[in-house]
Amino acid sequence: MHIPDGFIDIPTSASFGLLAVAGTAVALKKAKTELDDRTAPMAGLTAVFIFAVQMLNFPVAAGTSGHLLGGALATVLVGPYAASLAVTVVLGVQALLFADGGLSALGLNIFNLSIVAVIVSHLVFVTVKKVMPKNRGSIPIAAAIAALISVPVSASAFALQYAVGGTGTAPASTVFAAMFSTHILIGIGEALITMVTVSAIISTRSDLVYGWRQERISLEVKTV
């Protein structure tokens, strides 16, 4: 879902670029509340993992393929603000060094994948946790649901950008229908990858998983 150069007009790209800059500035300011000397390396490892896994595509339907977006995974592992920064770094490296996503569209991609996807993932993850048992086993499931929902929502953000400033000839409604339906299937793959990854980490180093640390702190406060 990396938008190339020229697919969205310059005024729209610039507008969402400003929103991306503002969102990144907030994430830079707030990320220090989520990380300390022990957990900070986790953010770097998360960015490296997302970058590597995004290079692996899995088949979806009608000849299309998908890859991990990483918003939900990063949110659960390191918190929403650090997650936004991690995904932003990945997108920047991909655009600058690998031409994966256009430079003029970098703000669009950051807005969709490191702001919209992360915000939606965090809200869904927190909401699902509230209705599930308060144990470690609930964390991977909540993470998977967050991933499943965040992917088509991010695709919808692209459809909105296309409706505002798309340079293609396809109707905006057609683009939305195609993006949303395809990314539901991609979201299933994202959910599976996210659940397996979070399960593996939480079973060995649960103290490094932001989503579980917050849950544990909440439980400890309630028992005091």
PyMOL commands that set and color helices and strands:
alter all, ss='L'
color gray80, all
select helices_A, chain A and resi 10-33+40-54+71-78+80-98+106-131+138-165+172-204+206-208+210-223
alter helices_A, ss='H'
color red, helices_A
select strands_A, chain A and resi 58-59+65-66
alter strands_A, ss='S'
color yellow, strands_A
deselect
rebuild
show_as cartoon
